[in-house]
Amino acid sequence: WEESVFVVLGDSGEAFYEHGFGNHSGPMYEEVMRTFALIKPPAASGLPAQVFRAPLSHIDIAAATLDMLGMPIPDDFQGMSPFNPKRRETVYMHSNAIIKQNALIRWPWKLMHTYYPYDRVELYDLEQDNGELQNLAPIREEVAEQLDDLLSSWVTKQIVYYSDPSFY
């Protein structure tokens, strides 16, 4: 146990019609996207026990594992270890299931841009509305546009990243 890396990770949450659907692969509301993760580093790593409140991406778990093992994280790897004092500012998400959607969380804001089966932008303040009941996109247009531009830039970078095997 003292020398082991131990990771328990939920792959997705489950919706029970909070937003009009019941499934675990639909729109990226918190009931689907917020999952449990437990990471236990080996004692010799010197990494302190802590609770990470900032949003993390599943890709960060791979970086955390390398970090716990004292291995370098490649510069071109997109994951960022939560043990790194420099924390991720933005978590990006993509769904291509029942609905096609890209999203990001840049605390406290969450922006979801659906592009199939309809075009819709939703903006939520997760600090004030963690149930995502009030879409603020029509009210906070400037924030929604800024985050949507950031999301579009990320999508473009992903297309470039995954189209060239030399990146990964």
VOPAPA-81214 format. One record per residue: y, x, z of N, C-alpha, C, O, CB in turn; residue number from 1. Coordinates in Angstrom, 2 decimals. Glycine has a CB too. Layout:
REM VOPAPA-81214
<<Y X Z> <Y X Z> <Y X Z> <Y X Z> <Y X Z> NUM>,
...
This chain:
REM VOPAPA-81214
<<-1.19 0.82 0.00> <0.00 0.00 0.00> <1.25 0.87 0.00> <2.20 0.58 -0.73> <0.00 -0.94 1.20> 1>,
<<1.26 1.91 0.80> <2.45 2.77 0.90> <2.74 3.50 -0.42> <3.89 3.84 -0.68> <2.27 3.79 2.01> 2>,
<<1.73 3.74 -1.22> <1.92 4.47 -2.48> <1.96 3.55 -3.68> <2.08 4.02 -4.81> <0.81 5.48 -2.66> 3>,
<<1.87 2.26 -3.46> <1.75 1.31 -4.57> <3.09 0.71 -4.99> <3.99 0.53 -4.18> <0.80 0.20 -4.19> 4>,
<<3.18 0.42 -6.29> <4.23 -0.43 -6.85> <3.61 -1.82 -6.92> <2.52 -1.99 -7.46> <4.75 0.08 -8.28> 5>,
<<4.30 -2.79 -6.40> <3.78 -4.15 -6.38> <4.85 -5.07 -6.96> <5.98 -5.11 -6.47> <3.38 -4.59 -4.93> 6>,
<<4.51 -5.81 -8.02> <5.45 -6.71 -8.67> <4.80 -8.07 -8.84> <3.70 -8.18 -9.37> <5.90 -6.14 -10.05> 7>,
<<5.49 -9.10 -8.39> <5.10 -10.49 -8.63> <6.27 -11.12 -9.35> <7.40 -11.07 -8.87> <4.73 -11.26 -7.28> 8>,
<<5.99 -11.72 -10.51> <7.07 -12.21 -11.36> <6.68 -13.55 -11.97> <5.61 -13.68 -12.55> <7.40 -11.20 -12.47> 9>,
<<7.56 -14.53 -11.83> <7.36 -15.81 -12.50> <7.85 -15.74 -13.93> <8.92 -15.17 -14.19> <8.07 -16.94 -11.74> 10>,
<<7.09 -16.30 -14.86> <7.50 -16.22 -16.26> <8.53 -17.27 -16.63> <9.39 -17.02 -17.47> <6.30 -16.35 -17.15> 11>,
<<8.46 -18.44 -16.01> <9.48 -19.47 -16.26> <9.39 -20.50 -15.15> <8.39 -20.60 -14.43> <9.28 -20.15 -17.66> 12>,
<<10.46 -21.26 -15.04> <10.46 -22.36 -14.09> <9.90 -23.60 -14.77> <9.25 -23.51 -15.81> <11.89 -22.63 -13.56> 13>,
<<10.13 -24.74 -14.18> <9.61 -25.99 -14.72> <10.65 -27.07 -14.57> <11.23 -27.25 -13.50> <8.29 -26.39 -14.01> 14>,
<<10.90 -27.79 -15.65> <11.86 -28.90 -15.63> <11.13 -30.20 -15.36> <10.07 -30.47 -15.93> <12.65 -28.98 -16.97> 15>,
<<11.71 -31.00 -14.49> <11.16 -32.32 -14.17> <12.22 -33.38 -14.48> <12.53 -34.23 -13.64> <10.71 -32.39 -12.67> 16>,
<<12.76 -33.32 -15.69> <13.73 -34.29 -16.23> <15.10 -34.22 -15.56> <15.86 -35.19 -15.60> <13.19 -35.68 -16.09> 17>,
<<15.43 -33.07 -14.93> <16.77 -32.91 -14.36> <17.84 -33.02 -15.45> <18.94 -33.51 -15.21> <16.89 -31.56 -13.64> 18>,
<<17.50 -32.54 -16.65> <18.44 -32.58 -17.78> <17.83 -33.32 -18.97> <18.17 -33.03 -20.12> <18.84 -31.15 -18.19> 19>,
<<16.94 -34.26 -18.69> <16.42 -35.11 -19.75> <15.16 -34.61 -20.43> <14.76 -35.17 -21.45> <17.44 -35.30 -20.76> 20>,
<<14.52 -33.59 -19.90> <13.26 -33.13 -20.48> <12.36 -32.61 -19.36> <12.83 -32.17 -18.31> <13.49 -32.04 -21.55> 21>,
<<11.08 -32.66 -19.62> <10.10 -32.13 -18.68> <9.26 -31.09 -19.38> <8.43 -31.42 -20.23> <9.22 -33.26 -18.09> 22>,
<<9.46 -29.85 -19.04> <8.73 -28.78 -19.69> <9.20 -27.46 -19.10> <10.09 -27.44 -18.26> <8.93 -28.80 -21.25> 23>,
<<8.59 -26.37 -19.54> <9.05 -25.05 -19.12> <9.49 -24.20 -20.32> <9.64 -22.99 -20.19> <7.94 -24.32 -18.35> 24>,
<<9.69 -24.83 -21.46> <10.11 -24.06 -22.63> <11.15 -24.82 -23.44> <11.14 -24.79 -24.67> <8.91 -23.74 -23.51> 25>,
<<12.04 -25.48 -22.75> <13.10 -26.21 -23.43> <14.44 -25.56 -23.18> <14.53 -24.33 -23.10> <13.13 -27.66 -22.96> 26>,
<<15.49 -26.35 -23.06> <16.82 -25.79 -22.82> <16.85 -24.90 -21.57> <16.09 -25.11 -20.63> <17.85 -26.92 -22.67> 27>,
<<17.72 -23.92 -21.59> <17.73 -22.87 -20.57> <18.56 -23.21 -19.34> <19.41 -22.42 -18.92> <18.23 -21.59 -21.17> 28>,
<<18.33 -24.38 -18.78> <18.98 -24.73 -17.52> <18.30 -23.97 -16.39> <17.20 -23.44 -16.55> <18.92 -26.27 -17.27> 29>,
<<18.96 -23.91 -15.25> <18.49 -23.10 -14.14> <17.08 -23.45 -13.67> <16.33 -22.56 -13.24> <19.44 -23.23 -12.99> 30>,
<<16.71 -24.72 -13.73> <15.37 -25.08 -13.27> <14.27 -24.41 -14.11> <13.14 -24.29 -13.65> <15.19 -26.60 -13.29> 31>,
<<14.59 -23.99 -15.31> <13.64 -23.30 -16.18> <13.84 -21.79 -16.11> <12.86 -21.04 -16.14> <13.79 -23.79 -17.61> 32>,
<<15.07 -21.34 -16.04> <15.38 -19.92 -16.19> <15.35 -19.13 -14.89> <15.04 -17.94 -14.90> <16.72 -19.77 -16.82> 33>,
<<15.65 -19.75 -13.79> <15.68 -19.01 -12.51> <14.26 -18.96 -11.96> <13.68 -19.99 -11.62> <16.66 -19.69 -11.48> 34>,
<<13.71 -17.76 -11.87> <12.33 -17.60 -11.44> <12.25 -16.64 -10.27> <13.21 -15.94 -9.94> <11.45 -17.11 -12.60> 35>,
<<11.10 -16.63 -9.66> <10.84 -15.78 -8.50> <10.45 -14.38 -8.96> <9.73 -14.22 -9.95> <9.73 -16.38 -7.61> 36>,
<<10.93 -13.38 -8.26> <10.49 -12.00 -8.49> <10.44 -11.29 -7.15> <11.36 -11.39 -6.34> <11.44 -11.26 -9.49> 37>,
<<9.35 -10.56 -6.93> <9.22 -9.72 -5.75> <8.82 -8.34 -6.26> <7.85 -8.20 -7.00> <8.17 -10.30 -4.73> 38>,
<<9.57 -7.35 -5.85> <9.30 -5.97 -6.27> <9.22 -5.12 -5.00> <10.15 -5.09 -4.21> <10.42 -5.42 -7.25> 39>,
<<8.08 -4.44 -4.83> <7.90 -3.57 -3.66> <7.70 -2.15 -4.15> <6.68 -1.84 -4.76> <6.69 -4.03 -2.79> 40>,
<<8.68 -1.27 -3.89> <8.53 0.13 -4.32> <7.61 0.88 -3.36> <7.42 0.46 -2.22> <9.90 0.83 -4.39> 41>,
<<7.04 2.00 -3.82> <6.25 2.82 -2.90> <7.17 3.43 -1.84> <8.35 3.68 -2.11> <5.50 3.95 -3.68> 42>,
<<6.67 3.64 -0.66> <7.46 4.17 0.45> <8.12 5.50 0.09> <9.26 5.76 0.48> <6.59 4.35 1.70> 43>,
<<7.42 6.33 -0.65> <7.93 7.66 -0.99> <9.11 7.62 -1.96> <9.80 8.63 -2.14> <6.83 8.50 -1.60> 44>,
<<9.35 6.47 -2.59> <10.46 6.38 -3.55> <11.82 6.48 -2.86> <12.81 6.86 -3.48> <10.38 5.06 -4.33> 45>,
<<11.87 6.14 -1.57> <13.13 6.17 -0.84> <14.04 5.00 -1.18> <15.16 4.93 -0.68> <13.85 7.45 -1.13> 46>,
<<13.59 4.08 -2.01> <14.40 2.91 -2.37> <14.39 1.92 -1.22> <13.33 1.59 -0.69> <13.87 2.25 -3.67> 47>,
<<15.56 1.44 -0.82> <15.62 0.55 0.34> <15.14 -0.86 0.01> <15.25 -1.31 -1.13> <17.04 0.49 0.88> 48>,
<<14.62 -1.55 1.01> <14.30 -2.97 0.87> <15.62 -3.72 0.77> <16.52 -3.50 1.57> <13.43 -3.50 2.06> 49>,
<<15.73 -4.58 -0.20> <16.97 -5.33 -0.38> <16.72 -6.60 -1.17> <15.69 -6.74 -1.83> <18.03 -4.48 -1.08> 50>,
<<17.66 -7.52 -1.08> <17.63 -8.75 -1.86> <18.68 -8.60 -2.94> <19.84 -8.30 -2.66> <17.88 -10.02 -0.97> 51>,
<<18.28 -8.82 -4.17> <19.21 -8.75 -5.29> <19.68 -10.16 -5.61> <18.90 -11.00 -6.05> <18.56 -8.08 -6.55> 52>,
<<20.94 -10.41 -5.38> <21.49 -11.74 -5.63> <22.02 -11.87 -7.06> <22.12 -12.98 -7.59> <22.61 -12.04 -4.63> 53>,
<<22.36 -10.75 -7.67> <22.90 -10.78 -9.04> <21.79 -11.18 -10.01> <20.62 -10.88 -9.78> <23.49 -9.39 -9.43> 54>,
<<22.15 -11.87 -11.09> <21.13 -12.23 -12.09> <20.47 -10.99 -12.68> <21.13 -9.98 -12.94> <21.75 -13.07 -13.21> 55>,
<<19.17 -11.08 -12.88> <18.39 -10.02 -13.51> <17.66 -10.61 -14.70> <17.45 -11.82 -14.78> <17.38 -9.37 -12.50> 56>,
<<17.30 -9.75 -15.61> <16.50 -10.15 -16.76> <15.09 -9.62 -16.58> <14.89 -8.61 -15.90> <17.14 -9.62 -18.09> 57>,
<<14.12 -10.27 -17.18> <12.74 -9.76 -17.10> <12.66 -8.34 -17.65> <11.83 -7.56 -17.19> <11.79 -10.67 -17.88> 58>,
<<13.50 -8.00 -18.61> <13.48 -6.64 -19.17> <13.90 -5.60 -18.11> <13.57 -4.42 -18.23> <14.42 -6.55 -20.39> 59>,
<<14.61 -6.05 -17.09> <15.01 -5.15 -16.01> <13.82 -4.77 -15.10> <13.87 -3.75 -14.42> <16.11 -5.81 -15.17> 60>,
<<12.77 -5.59 -15.10> <11.61 -5.30 -14.26> <10.91 -4.03 -14.76> <10.43 -3.23 -13.96> <10.63 -6.49 -14.25> 61>,
<<10.84 -3.85 -16.08> <10.24 -2.64 -16.64> <11.05 -1.41 -16.22> <10.48 -0.39 -15.84> <10.15 -2.72 -18.19> 62>,
<<12.37 -1.52 -16.29> <13.24 -0.41 -15.86> <13.08 -0.15 -14.36> <13.09 1.00 -13.93> <14.72 -0.71 -16.20> 63>,
<<12.93 -1.20 -13.57> <12.74 -1.04 -12.12> <11.43 -0.32 -11.84> <11.35 0.52 -10.94> <12.75 -2.42 -11.41> 64>,
<<10.40 -0.63 -12.62> <9.11 0.02 -12.42> <9.21 1.52 -12.70> <8.70 2.33 -11.93> <8.03 -0.62 -13.33> 65>,
<<9.86 1.88 -13.80> <10.07 3.30 -14.09> <10.86 3.97 -12.97> <10.55 5.08 -12.54> <10.79 3.48 -15.44> 66>,
<<11.90 3.28 -12.50> <12.74 3.79 -11.42> <11.92 4.03 -10.15> <12.06 5.06 -9.50> <13.90 2.81 -11.13> 67>,
<<11.06 3.08 -9.81> <10.24 3.21 -8.60> <9.26 4.37 -8.70> <8.91 4.99 -7.70> <9.48 1.92 -8.35> 68>,
<<8.83 4.68 -9.93> <7.89 5.77 -10.14> <8.58 7.12 -10.32> <7.93 8.14 -10.52> <7.02 5.48 -11.34> 69>,
<<9.94 7.10 -10.26> <10.69 8.33 -10.42> <10.71 8.84 -11.85> <10.95 10.02 -12.09> <10.14 9.39 -9.52> 70>,
<<10.44 7.95 -12.79> <10.42 8.33 -14.21> <11.76 7.98 -14.84> <12.40 7.01 -14.45> <9.27 7.62 -14.95> 71>,
<<12.19 8.77 -15.83> <13.47 8.47 -16.48> <13.39 7.19 -17.31> <12.35 6.87 -17.90> <13.89 9.65 -17.37> 72>,
<<14.50 6.48 -17.35> <14.62 5.29 -18.19> <15.28 5.74 -19.48> <16.39 6.26 -19.45> <15.45 4.13 -17.47> 73>,
<<14.61 5.56 -20.63> <15.20 6.02 -21.89> <16.59 5.43 -22.12> <16.84 4.26 -21.81> <14.28 5.65 -23.06> 74>,
<<17.48 6.23 -22.67> <18.86 5.80 -22.91> <18.94 4.57 -23.82> <19.84 3.74 -23.66> <19.66 6.93 -23.52> 75>,
<<18.01 4.45 -24.77> <18.07 3.34 -25.70> <17.31 2.10 -25.22> <17.22 1.11 -25.94> <17.54 3.77 -27.04> 76>,
<<16.76 2.17 -24.00> <16.07 1.02 -23.44> <17.09 0.01 -22.94> <18.08 0.40 -22.31> <15.11 1.44 -22.29> 77>,
<<16.87 -1.27 -23.21> <17.85 -2.28 -22.85> <17.76 -2.75 -21.40> <18.70 -3.35 -20.89> <17.70 -3.46 -23.75> 78>,
<<16.66 -2.48 -20.74> <16.53 -2.88 -19.35> <17.34 -1.98 -18.43> <17.56 -0.81 -18.73> <15.08 -2.87 -18.93> 79>,
<<17.78 -2.55 -17.31> <18.55 -1.79 -16.32> <17.95 -2.04 -14.95> <17.84 -3.19 -14.51> <20.06 -2.19 -16.35> 80>,
<<17.56 -0.99 -14.28> <16.93 -1.14 -12.98> <17.89 -1.76 -11.97> <19.05 -1.34 -11.88> <16.43 0.21 -12.47> 81>,
<<17.44 -2.76 -11.22> <18.29 -3.33 -10.18> <18.55 -2.36 -9.03> <19.46 -2.57 -8.23> <17.66 -4.60 -9.63> 82>,
<<17.75 -1.29 -8.96> <17.97 -0.27 -7.94> <19.13 0.66 -8.30> <19.63 1.39 -7.45> <16.71 0.55 -7.73> 83>,
<<19.55 0.62 -9.55> <20.69 1.42 -10.01> <21.97 0.84 -9.40> <22.19 -0.37 -9.49> <20.77 1.45 -11.58> 84>,
<<22.81 1.67 -8.78> <24.05 1.13 -8.18> <24.96 0.47 -9.23> <25.72 -0.44 -8.90> <24.82 2.24 -7.47> 85>,
<<24.88 0.92 -10.48> <25.65 0.27 -11.55> <24.84 -0.93 -12.00> <23.81 -0.79 -12.66> <25.95 1.26 -12.76> 86>,
<<25.31 -2.11 -11.66> <24.56 -3.33 -11.93> <24.92 -3.92 -13.29> <26.01 -3.69 -13.82> <24.81 -4.36 -10.83> 87>,
<<23.99 -4.66 -13.81> <24.19 -5.38 -15.07> <25.28 -6.44 -14.87> <25.25 -7.20 -13.90> <22.85 -6.05 -15.55> 88>,
<<26.24 -6.48 -15.79> <27.30 -7.49 -15.71> <26.87 -8.80 -16.34> <27.28 -9.88 -15.91> <28.56 -6.98 -16.38> 89>,
<<26.05 -8.71 -17.38> <25.71 -9.89 -18.16> <24.21 -9.91 -18.42> <23.61 -8.89 -18.78> <26.49 -9.91 -19.48> 90>,
<<23.60 -11.08 -18.23> <22.21 -11.29 -18.58> <22.20 -12.20 -19.80> <22.82 -13.25 -19.81> <21.39 -11.90 -17.39> 91>,
<<21.47 -11.76 -20.82> <21.36 -12.52 -22.07> <19.99 -13.16 -22.15> <19.00 -12.62 -21.66> <21.62 -11.62 -23.30> 92>,
<<19.94 -14.33 -22.80> <18.69 -15.07 -22.91> <18.57 -15.69 -24.30> <19.57 -15.95 -24.97> <18.60 -16.17 -21.82> 93>,
<<17.34 -15.91 -24.72> <17.07 -16.52 -26.03> <15.88 -17.44 -25.89> <14.88 -17.09 -25.27> <16.81 -15.43 -27.12> 94>,
<<15.98 -18.63 -26.46> <14.87 -19.58 -26.50> <14.64 -20.01 -27.93> <15.58 -20.35 -28.65> <15.15 -20.80 -25.59> 95>,
<<13.39 -19.97 -28.33> <13.02 -20.42 -29.67> <11.76 -21.26 -29.53> <10.70 -20.91 -30.04> <12.80 -19.20 -30.66> 96>,
<<11.90 -22.36 -28.82> <10.76 -23.22 -28.54> <11.10 -24.64 -29.00> <11.32 -24.87 -30.19> <10.38 -23.19 -27.03> 97>,
<<11.15 -25.56 -28.09> <11.52 -26.93 -28.40> <12.95 -26.96 -28.94> <13.29 -27.78 -29.80> <11.39 -27.83 -27.15> 98>,
<<13.74 -26.08 -28.42> <15.15 -25.98 -28.77> <15.44 -24.52 -29.11> <14.84 -23.62 -28.53> <16.08 -26.51 -27.61> 99>,
<<16.34 -24.29 -30.03> <16.75 -22.91 -30.35> <18.11 -22.69 -29.71> <19.07 -23.40 -29.99> <16.79 -22.65 -31.92> 100>,
<<18.17 -21.69 -28.85> <19.34 -21.54 -28.01> <19.49 -20.08 -27.58> <18.51 -19.40 -27.30> <19.26 -22.46 -26.78> 101>,
<<20.74 -19.63 -27.53> <21.07 -18.35 -26.92> <21.96 -18.65 -25.72> <22.70 -19.63 -25.72> <21.77 -17.37 -27.93> 102>,
<<21.87 -17.80 -24.71> <22.65 -18.05 -23.51> <22.97 -16.73 -22.83> <22.37 -15.69 -23.11> <21.89 -18.98 -22.55> 103>,
<<23.93 -16.80 -21.93> <24.26 -15.65 -21.10> <24.74 -16.12 -19.76> <25.25 -17.23 -19.60> <25.32 -14.76 -21.77> 104>,
<<24.56 -15.24 -18.77> <25.15 -15.44 -17.45> <26.02 -14.23 -17.19> <25.55 -13.09 -17.22> <24.05 -15.62 -16.32> 105>,
<<27.28 -14.48 -16.94> <28.22 -13.46 -16.48> <28.90 -14.12 -15.28> <29.86 -14.88 -15.41> <29.28 -13.01 -17.63> 106>,
<<28.37 -13.79 -14.13> <28.69 -14.53 -12.90> <30.17 -14.74 -12.71> <30.96 -13.81 -12.85> <28.13 -13.81 -11.72> 107>,
<<30.55 -15.99 -12.39> <29.72 -17.15 -12.08> <29.42 -18.04 -13.30> <28.83 -19.11 -13.16> <30.41 -17.98 -11.02> 108>,
<<29.82 -17.59 -14.47> <29.72 -18.41 -15.66> <28.35 -18.32 -16.33> <27.73 -17.26 -16.37> <30.78 -18.02 -16.65> 109>,
<<27.91 -19.45 -16.84> <26.72 -19.50 -17.69> <27.11 -20.27 -18.95> <27.60 -21.40 -18.88> <25.49 -20.17 -16.96> 110>,
<<26.88 -19.64 -20.08> <27.17 -20.26 -21.37> <25.86 -20.41 -22.12> <25.08 -19.46 -22.22> <28.21 -19.43 -22.20> 111>,
<<25.61 -21.59 -22.65> <24.44 -21.85 -23.49> <24.94 -22.35 -24.84> <25.70 -23.31 -24.92> <23.47 -22.88 -22.83> 112>,
<<24.49 -21.69 -25.90> <24.84 -22.13 -27.26> <23.56 -22.57 -27.96> <22.71 -21.75 -28.31> <25.56 -20.99 -28.06> 113>,
<<23.45 -23.86 -28.17> <22.30 -24.44 -28.86> <22.63 -24.49 -30.34> <23.72 -24.92 -30.72> <21.96 -25.86 -28.31> 114>,
<<21.68 -24.05 -31.19> <21.92 -24.12 -32.63> <20.83 -24.91 -33.35> <20.91 -25.06 -34.57> <22.01 -22.72 -33.21> 115>,
<<19.84 -25.41 -32.65> <18.87 -26.32 -33.21> <18.28 -27.15 -32.08> <17.89 -26.56 -31.07> <17.77 -25.57 -33.99> 116>,
<<18.18 -28.43 -32.18> <18.35 -29.31 -33.34> <19.78 -29.79 -33.58> <20.01 -30.60 -34.47> <17.46 -30.49 -33.19> 117>,
<<20.72 -29.31 -32.80> <22.13 -29.67 -32.96> <22.95 -28.45 -32.55> <22.42 -27.52 -31.95> <22.52 -30.94 -32.09> 118>,
<<24.22 -28.46 -32.86> <25.11 -27.37 -32.45> <25.91 -27.84 -31.23> <26.65 -28.82 -31.30> <26.07 -26.92 -33.63> 119>,
<<25.74 -27.13 -30.12> <26.42 -27.52 -28.88> <26.64 -26.29 -28.02> <25.77 -25.42 -27.92> <25.61 -28.60 -28.11> 120>,
<<27.81 -26.23 -27.41> <28.11 -25.15 -26.46> <28.31 -25.79 -25.09> <29.04 -26.77 -24.94> <29.39 -24.34 -26.91> 121>,
<<27.64 -25.22 -24.08> <27.77 -25.70 -22.71> <28.21 -24.53 -21.83> <27.72 -23.41 -21.99> <26.43 -26.32 -22.19> 122>,
<<29.11 -24.80 -20.92> <29.63 -23.80 -19.99> <29.55 -24.37 -18.58> <30.01 -25.48 -18.31> <31.10 -23.39 -20.35> 123>,
<<28.95 -23.59 -17.67> <28.82 -24.02 -16.28> <29.30 -22.93 -15.34> <29.13 -21.74 -15.61> <27.36 -24.39 -15.97> 124>,
<<29.91 -23.35 -14.25> <30.28 -22.45 -13.16> <29.17 -22.57 -12.13> <29.13 -23.53 -11.35> <31.71 -22.81 -12.55> 125>,
<<28.26 -21.59 -12.11> <27.08 -21.68 -11.25> <27.41 -21.59 -9.76> <26.61 -22.02 -8.92> <26.11 -20.58 -11.60> 126>,
<<28.56 -21.05 -9.43> <28.96 -21.01 -8.02> <29.33 -22.40 -7.52> <29.01 -22.76 -6.39> <30.14 -20.05 -7.83> 127>,
<<30.00 -23.17 -8.36> <30.47 -24.50 -7.97> <29.51 -25.61 -8.37> <29.53 -26.69 -7.79> <31.82 -24.75 -8.60> 128>,
<<28.66 -25.34 -9.38> <27.82 -26.38 -9.96> <26.47 -25.78 -10.35> <26.16 -25.64 -11.53> <28.51 -27.02 -11.20> 129>,
<<25.66 -25.41 -9.33> <24.38 -24.78 -9.65> <23.36 -25.75 -10.23> <22.30 -25.32 -10.70> <23.82 -24.13 -8.41> 130>,
<<23.65 -27.03 -10.21> <22.79 -28.02 -10.86> <23.16 -28.24 -12.32> <22.51 -29.02 -13.02> <22.87 -29.32 -10.13> 131>,
<<24.20 -27.55 -12.78> <24.66 -27.63 -14.17> <24.86 -29.08 -14.61> <24.28 -29.54 -15.60> <23.66 -26.93 -15.11> 132>,
<<25.69 -29.78 -13.86> <25.94 -31.19 -14.14> <27.22 -31.43 -14.92> <27.34 -32.44 -15.61> <25.99 -31.96 -12.86> 133>,
<<28.20 -30.51 -14.82> <29.47 -30.70 -15.50> <29.69 -29.59 -16.53> <29.95 -28.44 -16.17> <30.64 -30.73 -14.48> 134>,
<<29.58 -29.96 -17.80> <29.84 -29.01 -18.89> <31.34 -28.76 -18.96> <32.12 -29.66 -19.27> <29.29 -29.56 -20.25> 135>,
<<31.74 -27.52 -18.66> <33.16 -27.17 -18.63> <33.68 -26.64 -19.97> <34.86 -26.29 -20.08> <33.41 -26.15 -17.56> 136>,
<<32.83 -26.56 -20.99> <33.26 -26.00 -22.28> <34.49 -26.71 -22.86> <35.38 -26.03 -23.37> <32.12 -26.08 -23.28> 137>,
<<34.57 -28.04 -22.79> <35.77 -28.68 -23.34> <37.02 -28.47 -22.48> <38.14 -28.57 -22.97> <35.52 -30.17 -23.49> 138>,
<<36.82 -28.16 -21.19> <37.94 -28.00 -20.26> <38.38 -26.55 -20.18> <39.58 -26.27 -20.13> <37.56 -28.50 -18.87> 139>,
<<37.44 -25.62 -20.18> <37.72 -24.18 -20.09> <37.43 -23.52 -21.43> <36.60 -22.61 -21.53> <36.86 -23.52 -18.95> 140>,
<<38.12 -23.99 -22.47> <37.86 -23.54 -23.84> <38.00 -22.03 -24.00> <37.21 -21.41 -24.71> <38.81 -24.24 -24.80> 141>,
<<38.99 -21.44 -23.36> <39.22 -20.00 -23.50> <38.04 -19.20 -22.95> <37.60 -18.23 -23.57> <40.52 -19.59 -22.78> 142>,
<<37.52 -19.60 -21.79> <36.36 -18.92 -21.20> <35.16 -19.12 -22.10> <34.43 -18.16 -22.37> <36.07 -19.46 -19.77> 143>,
<<34.93 -20.34 -22.58> <33.79 -20.63 -23.44> <33.85 -19.81 -24.73> <32.84 -19.26 -25.15> <33.74 -22.12 -23.77> 144>,
<<35.01 -19.72 -25.34> <35.16 -18.94 -26.58> <34.92 -17.46 -26.34> <34.24 -16.80 -27.12> <36.56 -19.15 -27.18> 145>,
<<35.47 -16.93 -25.25> <35.29 -15.51 -24.93> <33.81 -15.19 -24.71> <33.31 -14.19 -25.23> <36.12 -15.13 -23.68> 146>,
<<33.12 -16.01 -23.94> <31.71 -15.78 -23.68> <30.85 -16.01 -24.93> <29.86 -15.30 -25.14> <31.23 -16.68 -22.56> 147>,
<<31.23 -16.98 -25.75> <30.49 -17.22 -26.99> <30.64 -16.04 -27.95> <29.70 -15.69 -28.66> <30.96 -18.53 -27.66> 148>,
<<31.82 -15.43 -27.99> <32.02 -14.22 -28.80> <31.13 -13.09 -28.28> <30.51 -12.37 -29.07> <33.51 -13.78 -28.78> 149>,
<<31.07 -12.93 -26.97> <30.21 -11.91 -26.36> <28.74 -12.17 -26.70> <28.00 -11.23 -27.01> <30.42 -11.88 -24.82> 150>,
<<28.33 -13.42 -26.65> <26.96 -13.80 -26.98> <26.66 -13.52 -28.45> <25.59 -13.00 -28.78> <26.73 -15.29 -26.66> 151>,
<<27.58 -13.86 -29.35> <27.40 -13.60 -30.78> <27.27 -12.11 -31.05> <26.47 -11.69 -31.89> <28.57 -14.18 -31.59> 152>,
<<28.05 -11.31 -30.36> <27.98 -9.86 -30.50> <26.60 -9.35 -30.06> <26.02 -8.49 -30.72> <29.09 -9.17 -29.67> 153>,
<<26.09 -9.88 -28.96> <24.76 -9.49 -28.47> <23.69 -9.84 -29.50> <22.80 -9.03 -29.76> <24.45 -10.18 -27.14> 154>,
<<23.77 -11.04 -30.09> <22.79 -11.46 -31.09> <22.80 -10.48 -32.27> <21.74 -10.07 -32.75> <23.08 -12.91 -31.59> 155>,
<<23.98 -10.12 -32.73> <24.10 -9.16 -33.83> <23.46 -7.83 -33.46> <22.73 -7.24 -34.26> <25.58 -8.95 -34.21> 156>,
<<23.72 -7.35 -32.25> <23.13 -6.08 -31.80> <21.61 -6.18 -31.71> <20.91 -5.21 -32.02> <23.70 -5.69 -30.43> 157>,
<<21.08 -7.33 -31.31> <19.63 -7.49 -31.23> <18.99 -7.45 -32.62> <17.92 -6.88 -32.80> <19.28 -8.81 -30.54> 158>,
<<19.66 -8.06 -33.59> <19.15 -8.04 -34.96> <19.08 -6.60 -35.47> <18.10 -6.21 -36.10> <20.04 -8.90 -35.89> 159>,
<<20.11 -5.82 -35.20> <20.12 -4.41 -35.60> <19.05 -3.64 -34.84> <18.30 -2.87 -35.43> <21.51 -3.79 -35.36> 160>,
<<18.98 -3.84 -33.52> <18.03 -3.12 -32.67> <16.59 -3.34 -33.13> <15.83 -2.39 -33.31> <18.19 -3.55 -31.21> 161>,
<<16.22 -4.61 -33.33> <14.83 -4.91 -33.66> <14.50 -4.72 -35.14> <13.33 -4.78 -35.51> <14.52 -6.31 -33.26> 162>,
<<15.49 -4.50 -35.97> <15.21 -4.25 -37.39> <14.95 -2.77 -37.68> <14.54 -2.42 -38.78> <16.36 -4.75 -38.25> 163>,
<<15.20 -1.91 -36.70> <15.04 -0.47 -36.89> <14.12 0.09 -35.81> <14.54 0.24 -34.66> <16.42 0.25 -36.86> 164>,
<<12.86 0.41 -36.15> <11.90 0.90 -35.15> <12.34 2.17 -34.44> <11.83 2.47 -33.36> <10.58 1.14 -35.79> 165>,
<<13.27 2.92 -35.00> <13.70 4.15 -34.34> <14.43 3.86 -33.03> <14.53 4.74 -32.18> <14.59 4.97 -35.26> 166>,
<<14.94 2.65 -32.85> <15.61 2.29 -31.60> <14.62 2.09 -30.46> <14.95 2.32 -29.29> <16.44 1.02 -31.80> 167>,
<<13.42 1.67 -30.80> <12.45 1.41 -29.74> <11.15 2.13 -29.97> <10.23 2.01 -29.16> <12.19 -0.05 -29.62> 168>,
